Structures are given as structure tokens and as C-alpha cells.
Amino acid sequence: MFNPTAPVNEQLALYSDLFMLIAALVYAASFIVFAVDMAVASTTIKRLEEELATERDLARHAQRSAVSVGGRGGSTALLDRDPADSAALDRTGDGAESDLVDEDMDYTGRGRRPIANVAVAVLGIGWALHAFAVVARGLASHRVPWGNLYEFMTTGALLVTTVYLIFLFRKDLRFVGTFVTGLVVAMMCAATMGFPTPVGHLQPPLQSPWLVIHVSIAVLSTALFTLTAAMSILQLVQSNAQSRMMQGKGTWSFLRLVPTAGALENWSYRINAVGFVMWSFTLIAGAIWAEAAWGRYWNWDTKEVWTFVIWVVYAAYLHARATRGWTGNRSAWLSIIGFACIVFNYTIVNMYFPGLHSYAGVPE
């Protein structure tokens, strides 16, 4: 797994850096296409609303005609009307937005978004380039590719994209694509411009199998929390939009293609529960590694403290929502605060609070 005596493959390392840059550019292109999809959604919604209004008028005209016929020849015409026509009338009422996306975040035929499909395809290309860059860096250094902050962030960005694409096979999450790709682009830019680190060998304390176990689970749980943070932000936006609609005020037409705030909250809660279990394992594995490396399970290192703080925040989120009825915007804010703590842990703590987790010239 670790070969500290093998020379670094400089040529492969250069290819890794090149493909990492190309992947970042492709991700940026995907972000732009997702943004374009949001921009043109208003036009699409207006067209759909015109179609629904036409259907509603036709249904009402048919109803009036049936009543008129019933008045002349009895009331049986209205009673004998096809139930499908009644359903059509109901669907074309004020709740017509339900024809676009349901509570399970599944789209109907009216909710197709070809531009978003292009964005997903571009994102898939970026993922392939990114995966090659990460694997090449690991092969070049003869170890796992998450031995410093640069590698942690690039591998984390890869896992965020991987988790998002996997979820797309099960649920239509294109509506959150702009937020996810924006976060991925930010992570890639921060890694390549803020924490560039040449390929090299690890310090002796890190040449341990626990680096694979502890950090890999931490990266995966961070990827899940990144996805739920994006969904929580969109939940707040959608909740505000729903409140404005109830007051008769206008809002972004694009949000008609986004599930309700309740649906976003439910799925965010489920994913956060999985991420919390992984983060708990990260905390336990880190303590075991600390005892093996430094002789103590807990050293009150700044990184250890903030890892525990993150665990407490998400534990409070899950507990408050499950037992205290903290639903709606309050649960969304707790989820966002938890992710903000993660960002703080891997940026401010890493840069300005050196401690036992410092290595390769860059704090972990």
C-alpha cells in the first residue's frame, strides 16, 4: 500500500496535474450549463402554464356544456361525465405545479429538461477526467491520493460528484445540479490555487493503514454532507417561495421545477443520517489511530476538537428533528451550520491552528 522508498513518477504526476485542471474547467462548463437551464426554465414554465390554462379552459367549457345539456335534457349528462375529464379539471386547477414534479422528486413528462441533461453529460465527462487525475496521483506517489489538504479536497470533490451521479440513477436531482457543481468547482479552485502541493511521500506517522480507513470514510461522509447542504439551501429558497405564493406574490418560475421544501427536507434528513454514521466511525477510527501514533486516544488537538464539534452539531440536528419536531427552516439551518463547521475545520483550522495533524507542510 505504501512504498516510501519508491521514486515518485514525475511524468505521471504532471499528467495528474494537467487532467485535474481540465476536469476543473469541464466542471465549470457543467455549472454554466446548469445555470443556463435555470435561466431558461422561466420560459419553459410560462409555456407549460399556457398549456395548462388552455386545458383548464377547455375542461370548464366542457363542464358548462354538460350542465347546459343537462338543463335541457336532464341532469344525467353531468353525472355521466367521464371521470378522466374530472381528473383533468382537477389537475389543471391552481395546483398545476404538481404536474411537473412530485413529493418523491420524480418528474412527469411535462418536467423534462434537455439542457439539464446536457449539463449532466458534461458533468460525467468531468468526473471521468477527474477520476483519472486522482488515480494517477496515487500511482505516481505509490500511496492513496489523500495524504495532504490538496489531495483531500480534490478527492473529496471527486466523491461529491460520484455521490451526486449515483443518486441521479435513483432520483432526479438535476434541480440541485447548479448548487452541487458550484461547490465542486469551488473545492477544485481552492485545492489547485490555494493549496497546491507537489507529489511526494508521506511522513512516517501517516504511513499507516488507518490513513486509508479513517480519511476515506471522512471524505465520503463529507461528500454526503456537501450534497445535503446544497439541498438545505434550496429548501430555504423553496420555503420562502412557497410562502410568497400563499401570499399571492410572485417568485422564480424555476422553482416550479423543484420539489417542495418538505420533500427536500425529508431526503436531506435521510442522507444526513447516513453521513452521521460515517462521521461517527471517522471519529472512532481517528481516536484509535491517535492511540497507535501518539499513545493517547484523545489529545485535545484543534482538529480533534472540531471533528467532535461537527459530530455534536449533526447529532443535535438528527435528535431535534426526530424527537423535538424541529422541521422546516430550523432543520435546514442546522444542516447548513454543520456543513459550515466542516468547511471551517478544513480551511481555517488547517491554515491557522497547526497541531498534531500537520503534515507535508500543510495541516490536515
N, C-alpha and C positions, 0 to 999 in steps of 0.2 A: 504494500500500500504506500509506504513512504520509503523513498530511496534518497537520503540526504547526500550520498556520495556521487550520484549520477549527475553528469553535467546538464545544465539547462539547455534545451533545444531552442537556440535563439531564433532560428528561422521560423519554427512553428509558433513561437511567441509573437513574432511580427505578424504572422497571418492571423493570430488570435486578435491582436490589437486592431488590425485592419477590418476584420469581419465584425468586431464589436462596434466600430464606428459606423460601418454600413448598416448594421442592424438598428442602431440608434436613429439613423436617417430614415430607414423604412418605417420604424415605429412612428416617427414624426409625421410621415406621409399618411399612415393609417389614422393618426389622431386628426389630421386635417380632413380626411375623407369622412370620418365620423362627425366632425364639426359641420361639414357641408350637409350631411344627412340631417342634422338637427336644423340647419338653416332652411332647407327646402321642405321640411316637414310641415311648416305652416301652410305652404301651398297645397300640399297633399291633403291636409286636414280640411282646408276650405273646399276642395273638390269633393271629398267624402261627405262633408256637411251638406253640400248642394245636392248630392245624390240622395242622401237620407231625407232631406227636406222634400225632394220630389216624390220619394216613396211615401212619405208621410201624407203629402197632399193627395196622392192617388188613393191611398188607403182610406183617407177621410172622405174623399169623393165617392168611393165605392160604398162606404158606410151610409152616406146621405142618400145615395141612390137606393140602397136596400131599404132604408127607412121610408123613402118615398113610395117604393113599390109596395111595401108592407101596408102603408096607409091606404093605398087604393085597393089592394087585393088581400089584405090581412097582414098580420104581423109575422107570418111564418117565414118570410124572406130573410128577415134579420136574424131570426132564431136559427135558420138553416144555413147561415153563412159558414163557409169553410173555416175550421179552427186555425188553419195556417194563415188565413187573412188576418185573424185577430192577433196572432202572434206577430205577424209583420207590423201591424199597427203598434203593438206594444214596443217592439224593438226600435221603431222609428220615432219614439217619443223623446222626452227630454233626456233619457238615459242612453242615448245613442252611442255614447263613447264605449259602452260595454261591448259593441260590435267589433272593436279594434283589439282589445287585449282583456283577458280575464284575470281572476284573482290568482290563478296558478302561473301567471306570467306567460301564458300561451297566446299567440296571435291567431286571429282568424284570417280568412282570405283578404279581408279589407286592410289588414295591418302589414301587408308585405312592404318591404323597404329595400329595393335593389341597391341603392347607394350604400346602405349599411352592409349589405352582403359583400360588396367590393371592399369595404373597409376591413371586414373580417378576413377576406382573402389576402389582402396586403399584410395584415397582422400575422397571418400564418407564414408568409414568406419571411417576415422579420424574425419570427420565432425560430425558423429553421437556420437562418444565418446566425442568430444569437446562440442557439444550441451548439453550433459548430465552434463558435468563438470560445464558449465556456469549456467545452470538451478539449479543444486544442490547448487551452491554457493549462488545464490539468495534466495533459500528456507532456507538455513542454517542461513542466516543473516536477513531473513524476510524483504527483500527490493530488489530493482532492482540491478543486478550484475554489476554495473559500477560506484561504489562510490569512487574509487581511481585509481591511474595510472595502477596498476596491473590489475584490473578488466577492465579498459578501453581498455587496449591493448589486453587482452585475448578475450573480447567481440568483439573488432574490428577485430581481426584475424578470429573469427568465422563468422562475417559478410562478410569479404573479401572472405572467402571460399564459403559462401552461395551465394553471388552475382555471383561468378565465375561459380558455379554449375548451377545456374538458367540460366545464359547466354548460357551454354553448351546445354541446351534444345532447344535454338532458333538458335544459331550459333556455328559452330565448332571452338572453341577457344583452342583446345588442343595444338596448336603451341605455346601458351603463358603460358602453364602449368608450365614449369620449372621456369619461372620468378615469377609467382604468388605463387607457393608453396615455392619458396625460400624466398619471402618476408614474407609469413605466418610463416615459420619456424623461421625467424629472429625475428618476433614480439613475438612469443611464447618463444623463448630463452631469449629475452630482458625482458619479463614480469616475467618469472619464476626465472631467475638468477640475473637480475638487479634490479627488483622492487618487490620482494616477500613481500606480505602484509597479515598478518593474518586476518581471517574473523572477522569483528566487526561491531558495529553500526556507523552510520554517525553522524557527528557533527550537531548541531541544524540548522545552516543555510542551510544545504543540505537536510534536511528533508522536501522537498517541491515537489509538482507535477512537477515543472519545471525541476527537475533533470531527470524525465522520458522524457519530451518533448525535452528539449534543448540538452541533451547529446545523446539521442538515434538518433536524426537526425544528430548530429555531427559525430557519429560513422558510420552511414550509408553513409554519404557523403564522409567520409574519405576512406571507403571501395571502393567506386566508383573511387575516385582519385588514389587509390593504383592500381586498375586494369588498368586505363588509363596510369599511369606512366610506368607500365610494357609494355604496348603496344607501348608507345612512345619510350622507349629504343629499343625495337625490330624494330620499324620504322627506327631509325637511323642506326641500323645494316643492315637492308634490303636495305635502300637507298644507303649505301656505297657499298653493294654487287652489286646492280643494276648498279652503276657507274663503278665498276670494270669489270662487264660483258660487258658493252658497249665498254670498252677499250680493250676487248679481254683477260682480266686477269681472273685467277681462283678465286673461292670463296667457301664458305662452301656449300656442297651439300645439307645439311639440309634445307637451305633457299629456295630451290626449293619447299618445302612443306609449305612455309609461304606465306601468301598473299602479294601483292605488298605494297610498302611503302605508296602509295596513299590510298589503301583500309584501311590500319591500321590507317592512319591519319583521314580518314572520320569517322570511328567508334569511335576513341578516342575523336573526336570533339563532337559527339553526346552524348556520355556518360558524358563527362566533362560538357556539358550544363546542364544535369540533376543534376549532383553533385553540380554545381554552384548555382542552385536554392535552393537546400537543405542547402548549406552553407550560403546563404543569410538568410534563415529562422533561421539557427543556430545563426547568428549574431544578428538578431532582437530579438529572444527569449532570448538570453543572456542579452541583454540590458533591457528587461522587467523584467527579474529575478533580475538583479542588482538593479533596482529601488525598487523592493519589499524587497530585502535583505539589501541594503546599503543606500537607499534613493536617489540614483542618477542613471541615465541611463548609464552614461559613467564616468569612474573613472581614465582613463589613466593607468590602471593596465597593466603590461607587457603582460599578457595573452590576454587581450582585444586588445591591440595594434597589436599583432602578428596575432590574428584572423582576424583583419581588413586588415593587410598586405596580408594575404593569399587570402582574398576576392578580393583585388585590383589586385593581380597577375593573378588570373583566369579571372577576368573581362577584364584585358588587353589582355589575351590570346584569349578570345572569340571575343572581339572587333577587335583586329588586324587581326584575321583570317577571320572574316565576312566582314569587311569593308576596310581593308588595304591590303588584298591579302597576308598576312603572312602565306604562306603554306609551306609544305615540312619540312625541318630540323628546320627552325626557330620556327614553331609552336610546334614541338616536344620538343625543348629545353624549351620553355615557360611552357609547361605542366610539364616537369621534374622539372623545377625551382619551380613551385607551390607546387609540392609534396615534394620537399626538404624543403620548408618553413614549411609544415605540420610536417615533421619529426623533424625539428628544434624546432618547437613550443611545441611538446610533449616530447622532450628529454632535450635539452639544457635549454630552458626556464623553464621547470618544475623543473630541478635539480639545476640550478644556479641563477634563478631570482625569489625568493619567493615573493609572493604578496597576494592579496586578494583571489586568487583562491587556496591557500594552504589548505589542509585538510588531516586528517588521517595520519599526519606525512609525507605525500608525496604531493608535489604540483600537481595540476590538469594538 
